[in-house]
Amino acid sequence: MAVDGAALAAGAIRLASGVSFLVDPLRANRWWGDPDEPPPTARLLLRSMGYRDALIGAMLLSSALRGRDTRGWFLASGGADASDLLGGWSVHDQMRPSQKLIGLGGAVLGIGVGLWGATRPRAARSSPAGE
């Protein structure tokens, strides 16, 4: 069984990002370019994003380690970043330059990785003799 290294790396990064938003959403928010303390409703959304990213990252990691097809989880990952970009684009004129670069730029990068991973050819699975 071959391990999908790209899925392993992408899953680990998304899982770590998600966990960081769950453990300390204020610090994670600062890492993504916002130095101010967000209001309670924004903290709720940060935690929700953390659950989403942790779940997608864990499923991408799990699929990679089990030798399963990872394309669907790459697509889910890119879709999550596309929703972040769409939501962020509606308020980009109110964002600081650091928020635009890190938040929106990170979403664009994530969409690219998700699309790349989702469109890769399915890896050939080797089966034991006699199957």
N, C-alpha and C positions, 0 to 999 in steps of 0.2 A: 504494500500500500504506500503510495507516494503522498507526501505531505505537500500541500499547496503553499509554498513559501510566501507568495504575494498576499494570499488571503490570511495567512497567519500574521503577517506584519500589519495589514490593514485592520484586521479584527482586534489585535492587541492595542493598536493606537486608539480605535474607537471605544473599546472597552475601558481603557485607562481614562480617556476623556470623560466618558459617562460616569465612571466611578468618582472622578474628581468633582463633578457637578453635584453628585449625591452627598459626598463627604463634606465638602466645603464650597457651596455654591458661590459665596462671595469672593473667595480667592480665585476660583476657576473663572469667574466673570472678569476679574482683573487680568488674568492671563490672556483673555480674549479681547483686551483693549479698553475696558471700561473701568476707570479708576474710582468712580463714584459708587456709593452703596445703593443698590436698586431698591425700589419700593417692594412691599410684600407680594403684590401680584406678579411682579417680574421675578421674584425669588421662586414663586410657585412654578413659573414657566421654566426657570433654570433647572429646577429639580425634575420637571417633566422631561426636559431635554436630556437630562442625565439618565433617567430610566430608559428612554428610547435608545440612546447611544450605547448604554451598557448592554441592553438586550441584543441589538443588532451586532455589536462587537462580539458578544459571547457566542451568538449563533454562527457568525462568520468564522470565529476561532474553532468552534466545535466541528463545523463542516470541514474545515481545512485539516484538522487533526485526524478526522475519521476517513479522510480520502473521498469525501462526498463532493458532489457538484456545488461549487460556491457561487456560481453566477447569479443566482437569485438573491443571495445576501449582499453581493456587491451592488446589485440593482437597488435593493432596499437602502443601502448605505448612501448611494448617490441620490436617491429620492429624498432621503431625509435632509441631505445638504441642499437639494433643490428647493425644498420647502423653506429652509432657513434663508436662502438667497432671496426667494420671492418675498418673504416677510420682511427681510432686512432692506430690500430695495425700496419698499414703500415708505421707509423712514430714513433712507440714506442721507437726505439733506439735513437731518437733525443729528447725525452721527459725527463724532470726532474723526479726524484723519486716521488715528490708530485703530478705531473701531471698524472703519471702512476697510483698511488694509488687512487687518487680522480676521475680522468676522466675515466680511463679504469675500475677501480674497481666499480665505480658508474654505468657504462654501464652494467657490468656483473650483478650487483644487480638488475638493472632495467629490464634486460632481464628475470631474474628469476621471478620477480614480475609479469611481463607481461604474461609469460607463465603460471604461477600459476593462475592468474586471468582469462586467456582465457580458461583454461581447467577445471575450476570449473563447477560442475553441475548447470544447470539453476535453479534459485530459483523458487519454486512453487508460482504462482501468485494466490492470493485469489480474487475471484470475488464476487460481491454483489449477494445476493439471487435472484433467478429468471433469471440469465443469463446463 
